[in-house]
Amino acid sequence: MWCTKPTHLRHEQHLGHLGHLRAETPDRELGFATFSRRARPRSLKPHAPEDSRWVLVTDDNYGKASGSVAAVRRLAAAGYHPAVAFSTPVSLAAASRYCLRQIRVPSHRAEGYAAAIAAELEAHSYLTVLPTTDVALRALDRPEALLLDKSRLARLAKEAGMDMPPTTFFPTTGELLAEAHHLDYPVMVKPTVKHAARVAHGPDDLEWWAGKPGEVLVQPYLQREQEFGVAGLVWEGKIVASVRQQHLRTWPPEAGSTCAARTVAVDPVVEARLLELLKGYNGVFEADFMGPYLIDVNPRVYASLRLAMGAGVNLVGLYCDLLRGESVDRVEGRPGVSYRWLDADVRNLIGAWRQHKLASPAAFGALRPRRGTVYAIESKSDWRPTLARARYGLTTGRWRRAYARD
């Protein structure tokens, strides 16, 4: 049975081998290194919660934050009170009927972002804060953000018995371009600390990287038909919830996020290796694989979180239950549940059809709605995020460009 721990002990349990990478940093300087509740200030405003069921969700992904929307809805379903901190003109999560408080903060790329989040946590009694993007993890100085650095991830993965694709690191994009004619194309090019991957089919495609700052890596381009993800909840050295999903389509097609997926049976061997990789971390995670290779790890709320709930696993709700010291039994996602990020999947299928990669019957068959499918944003009972997403797509012109013929 899980037991409640004092806050200072909860602070330490999130570090583990991740914390050793910053072992010289005193606890008081870690800032948001813990998911646990901050100390309650002496004076609370009249509307401040007293039952510690409020949860602060960040929404930093302009008009596309399906993970934030899912987190808000799933928290509400578990009896928690979601609040959303956002800085963008459009926040899908804040538009949800289940968002009970909206907090405007500076841009997550500005210096005042972390201070604004800290001020909100001091002003009200929150159980925890759930970052939903890599940028937020880094801005809040969370130790698990070290897993976003693919050079460090490669070393940790090897120690955990997992392989990553053969990788060449380039300290600068200039050095990458200097080797452009010596690479074995096609290749996948990524920044070491971001998800902005691009496929290069030849030296000319690398020109996009000219002048871009930071270290980049190059890996072989792998067949996406072998792509799958493992999501779950790790707590005190155990995976207490797990969902495995086969990725059917992504957007953009060659190097993008999952826009169609289906749950399959969990694999205990993969779970055991992920548990070793995540040793010392408590919280929600999602890891992407391409065949035998680990590609990325997201130690946070992730984009296709809605699929986990559709398969019977409320990851954010269970996590908050554990923070409150409640007992949680292990749960696995039900196989056979389908998921769609609808507008992205439509773009994927139309693009494949126009490029003659997909025959008309197959394209229209994939476009057809199927009973039991869960959707990233669309919901009959919570339609405002869908409306906000549509406004974003139309006013920015992104949908018009996406559906336009070349």
C-alpha positions in Angstrom: 0.0 0.0 0.0 1.3 3.4 -0.9 1.9 5.8 2.0 2.0 9.5 2.2 5.5 11.0 2.5 6.5 14.4 3.8 7.1 17.0 1.2 10.9 17.0 1.6 11.1 13.3 1.0 8.9 13.5 -2.1 11.3 16.1 -3.3 14.2 13.7 -3.2 12.4 10.7 -4.7 12.1 12.4 -8.1 15.9 12.7 -8.6 17.5 9.3 -8.5 20.2 8.9 -11.2 18.7 11.9 -13.0 19.6 14.0 -10.0 23.2 12.6 -10.0 23.8 14.4 -13.2 23.2 17.6 -11.2 24.5 16.3 -7.9 26.3 19.6 -7.1 23.1 21.5 -7.2 21.6 22.1 -3.7 17.9 21.1 -3.2 16.9 24.7 -2.6 18.2 25.6 -6.1 16.3 22.9 -8.0 13.1 25.0 -8.1 10.5 22.8 -9.8 12.5 19.6 -9.5 9.6 18.0 -7.6 6.0 17.3 -8.7 4.9 17.6 -5.1 2.8 20.3 -3.5 4.5 23.5 -2.5 4.3 24.7 1.1 1.0 26.6 1.7 1.6 30.3 2.3 0.4 31.8 5.6 -2.3 33.9 3.9 -4.5 32.5 1.2 -7.0 34.4 -0.9 -10.7 33.6 -0.2 -11.1 31.4 -3.3 -7.9 29.4 -2.7 -8.6 25.7 -2.5 -8.3 24.0 0.8 -8.6 20.3 -0.2 -5.4 20.1 -2.3 -7.2 18.8 -5.4 -6.2 21.7 -7.6 -3.7 20.9 -10.3 -1.9 23.5 -12.5 -1.5 22.4 -16.2 0.8 24.3 -18.5 -0.3 25.0 -22.1 2.6 26.2 -24.2 1.8 24.7 -27.6 0.2 27.4 -29.7 -3.2 26.0 -30.9 -2.1 22.4 -30.9 -2.0 21.3 -27.2 -3.9 18.1 -27.4 -2.0 16.7 -24.4 -3.0 19.7 -22.2 -6.7 19.3 -23.2 -6.6 15.6 -22.4 -4.9 16.3 -19.0 -7.6 18.9 -18.1 -10.4 16.5 -19.0 -8.9 13.5 -17.3 -8.1 15.4 -14.1 -11.7 16.6 -13.9 -12.9 13.0 -14.5 -10.8 11.9 -11.5 -12.3 14.6 -9.3 -9.5 17.1 -9.5 -9.8 20.9 -10.2 -7.7 21.8 -13.3 -6.2 25.3 -13.8 -4.4 26.2 -16.9 -1.4 28.6 -17.2 -0.8 29.8 -20.8 0.8 32.7 -22.7 -0.4 32.2 -26.2 -3.4 33.9 -27.8 -5.1 30.5 -28.3 -5.2 28.0 -25.5 -7.2 24.8 -26.2 -6.9 23.6 -22.6 -8.1 26.9 -21.2 -11.1 26.8 -23.5 -12.2 23.5 -22.0 -15.4 23.5 -19.9 -13.4 21.6 -17.3 -10.8 24.3 -16.9 -11.8 26.0 -13.6 -9.1 28.7 -13.6 -7.1 30.5 -16.3 -3.8 32.1 -15.6 -2.0 34.3 -18.1 1.8 34.1 -17.8 4.7 35.4 -19.9 6.0 33.4 -22.8 7.6 30.1 -21.9 10.7 31.4 -23.7 10.8 34.5 -21.5 12.7 34.9 -18.2 9.5 35.7 -16.3 7.8 32.4 -17.1 9.2 30.4 -14.2 8.7 33.2 -11.8 5.0 33.6 -12.9 4.4 29.9 -12.4 6.1 30.1 -9.0 3.9 33.0 -8.0 0.8 31.1 -8.9 1.8 28.1 -6.9 2.5 30.4 -3.9 -0.8 32.2 -4.3 -2.9 29.0 -4.3 -2.7 25.6 -2.8 -1.9 23.3 -5.7 -1.3 19.6 -5.4 1.1 19.7 -8.3 2.0 21.3 -11.7 2.0 19.3 -14.9 4.3 20.6 -17.7 3.0 19.4 -21.1 5.9 20.5 -23.3 9.7 20.1 -23.4 10.1 23.9 -23.3 8.1 24.1 -20.1 10.2 21.3 -18.5 13.4 23.2 -19.3 12.0 26.6 -18.3 10.9 25.2 -14.9 14.3 23.6 -14.5 13.0 20.1 -13.9 15.8 17.5 -13.5 13.9 15.1 -15.8 14.5 17.6 -18.6 17.9 16.0 -18.8 16.2 13.1 -20.6 15.4 15.5 -23.4 19.1 15.8 -24.3 19.6 13.0 -26.7 23.3 12.8 -26.1 22.7 12.1 -22.5 19.7 9.9 -23.3 21.9 7.7 -25.5 24.2 7.0 -22.6 21.4 6.3 -20.1 19.6 4.1 -22.6 22.7 2.0 -23.1 23.0 1.6 -19.3 19.4 0.4 -19.3 20.0 -2.2 -22.0 18.3 -0.3 -24.9 19.8 0.8 -28.2 19.3 4.0 -30.0 19.8 4.3 -33.8 23.4 4.8 -35.0 24.0 8.5 -34.3 26.5 11.1 -35.3 26.6 14.3 -33.3 27.6 17.6 -34.9 28.5 20.5 -32.4 27.2 23.1 -35.0 25.0 23.1 -38.1 28.0 24.5 -40.0 29.9 21.2 -39.3 26.8 19.3 -40.4 26.8 21.1 -43.7 30.5 20.6 -44.2 29.8 16.8 -44.1 26.7 17.0 -46.3 28.2 15.1 -49.2 29.6 12.3 -47.0 26.3 11.2 -45.4 24.3 8.0 -46.4 20.9 9.4 -47.4 18.1 9.5 -46.5 18.9 10.6 -42.9 17.0 12.1 -40.0 18.4 15.3 -38.6 17.4 16.6 -35.1 18.5 19.1 -32.6 19.9 17.3 -29.5 17.4 19.0 -27.2 14.3 19.5 -29.3 11.7 17.5 -31.3 12.0 19.5 -34.5 13.2 16.6 -36.7 13.5 16.8 -40.5 14.3 14.2 -43.1 17.0 14.9 -45.6 17.0 13.0 -48.9 20.2 14.7 -50.1 22.7 17.5 -49.4 20.3 20.2 -50.7 17.8 19.3 -47.9 20.4 20.2 -45.3 20.4 23.8 -46.3 17.3 24.4 -44.1 19.7 24.0 -41.1 22.1 26.7 -42.2 22.5 29.3 -39.5 20.5 27.3 -36.9 22.1 27.4 -33.5 22.9 24.5 -31.3 24.1 20.9 -31.6 22.4 18.5 -34.0 22.5 14.8 -34.6 22.1 12.6 -37.7 20.5 9.2 -37.7 19.5 6.8 -40.5 15.9 7.3 -41.7 14.0 4.3 -40.3 10.7 2.9 -41.6 7.9 4.4 -39.6 5.7 1.2 -40.0 7.8 -0.1 -37.1 7.0 2.8 -34.8 5.3 2.3 -31.5 5.0 4.1 -28.1 4.9 3.0 -24.5 3.2 5.4 -22.0 2.7 4.9 -18.4 3.1 6.0 -14.8 6.2 5.2 -12.8 6.1 5.5 -9.0 8.7 4.5 -6.4 10.5 2.0 -8.7 7.4 0.4 -10.2 5.4 1.0 -13.4 1.9 1.2 -11.9 0.1 1.9 -15.2 1.1 1.1 -18.8 -0.2 1.5 -22.3 1.4 0.5 -25.5 0.3 2.0 -28.8 1.2 1.2 -32.4 1.6 4.3 -34.5 -0.2 4.0 -37.7 0.3 7.5 -39.2 2.1 10.7 -38.2 2.0 14.4 -39.1 4.1 15.5 -40.8 4.3 12.1 -42.4 8.1 11.7 -42.5 9.0 13.1 -39.1 6.1 14.1 -37.0 3.7 13.3 -34.1 1.3 10.5 -34.0 -2.0 11.3 -35.7 -3.4 7.8 -35.8 -2.7 4.9 -33.4 -4.1 1.8 -31.9 -3.4 0.2 -28.5 -1.7 -3.3 -28.4 -0.7 -5.6 -25.6 2.1 -4.3 -23.3 5.5 -5.9 -23.4 7.1 -6.7 -20.0 10.6 -6.7 -21.4 10.3 -3.2 -22.8 8.7 -2.1 -19.6 11.6 -3.5 -17.5 14.2 -1.6 -19.5 12.2 1.6 -19.4 11.9 1.3 -15.6 15.7 1.1 -15.4 16.0 4.1 -17.7 13.6 6.1 -15.5 15.1 5.0 -12.2 14.5 7.8 -9.6 11.7 9.5 -11.5 8.1 9.5 -10.4 5.4 10.6 -12.9 3.8 10.3 -16.3 6.1 9.3 -19.2 5.9 8.3 -22.9 8.7 6.7 -24.9 8.9 6.4 -28.7 10.5 3.4 -30.4 11.3 2.5 -34.0 11.6 -1.2 -34.1 14.3 -2.2 -31.7 15.5 1.4 -31.2 14.5 3.9 -28.6 13.9 7.3 -30.3 12.7 9.7 -27.6 11.5 9.9 -24.0 8.9 12.4 -22.8 8.9 12.6 -19.0 5.7 14.6 -18.9 2.2 14.8 -20.2 2.3 13.9 -23.9 0.3 14.6 -27.0 -1.7 11.3 -27.4 -2.6 11.1 -23.7 -6.3 10.8 -24.7 -5.6 7.3 -26.1 -4.5 6.0 -22.6 -7.8 7.1 -21.1 -9.7 5.5 -24.0 -7.9 2.3 -23.1 -9.0 2.6 -19.5 -6.0 4.2 -17.9 -6.2 7.7 -16.4 -2.5 8.5 -16.0 -2.8 12.0 -14.7 -5.6 11.1 -12.3 -3.7 8.1 -10.9 -0.6 10.2 -10.5 -2.5 12.8 -8.5 -4.0 10.0 -6.4 -0.5 8.7 -5.6 0.6 12.2 -4.6 -2.2 12.3 -2.1 -1.1 9.0 -0.6 -3.9 6.9 -2.0 -3.5 3.2 -2.9 -3.3 2.5 -6.6 -3.5 -1.0 -8.2 -1.5 -1.7 -11.4 -3.5 -1.2 -14.6 -2.8 -1.9 -18.2 -4.3 -0.3 -21.3 -7.0 -2.4 -23.2 -5.7 -3.5 -26.6 -7.7 -2.6 -29.8 -8.6 1.1 -29.0 -8.1 3.5 -31.9 -7.0 7.1 -31.7 -7.0 10.0 -34.1 -5.6 13.6 -34.1 -8.3 14.3 -36.6 -7.3 17.3 -38.7 -3.7 16.1 -38.9 -4.7 12.6 -39.9 -7.0 14.1 -42.7 -4.0 16.1 -44.0 -1.8 13.0 -43.9 -4.3 10.9 -45.8 -5.1 13.5 -48.4 -1.4 14.2 -49.0 -0.7 10.5 -49.4 -3.6 10.2 -51.9 -2.5 13.2 -53.9 1.0 11.9 -54.1 -0.3 8.5 -55.3 1.1 6.8 -52.2 -2.3 5.6 -51.2 -5.1 4.3 -53.5 -8.5 6.0 -53.4 -10.3 3.1 -51.7 -7.6 2.8 -49.0 -7.6 6.6 -48.4 -11.3 6.9 -48.2 -11.5 3.8 -46.0 -9.0 5.3 -43.6 -10.9 8.6 -43.5 -14.1 6.9 -42.6 -15.1 7.4 -38.9 -15.1 4.3 -36.8 -17.1 3.5 -33.7 -15.1 3.5 -30.5 -12.3 5.7 -31.8 -11.1 8.4 -29.4 -10.1 11.8 -30.6 -7.2 14.1 -29.5 -9.4 17.2 -29.2 -12.9 16.6 -30.5 -15.6 15.9 -27.9 -19.4 16.3 -28.0 -19.5 17.2 -24.3 -16.5 19.6 -24.5 -16.7 21.3 -27.9 -14.9 24.6 -27.1 -11.4 23.3 -27.6 -12.4 22.1 -31.1 -13.8 25.5 -31.9 -10.6 27.2 -30.7 -8.5 24.8 -32.8 -10.6 25.6 -35.9 -10.2 29.3 -35.3 -6.5 28.8 -34.9 -6.2 26.8 -38.1 -8.2 29.2 -40.2 -6.9 32.6 -38.9 -3.3 31.6 -39.2 -3.8 30.2 -42.7 -2.1 26.9 -41.7 -5.1 24.7 -42.7 -5.5 26.6 -46.0 -1.8 26.0 -46.9 -2.0 22.4 -45.7 -4.9 21.5 -47.9 -3.8 23.5 -50.9 -2.6 21.7 -54.0 1.1 22.0 -54.8 
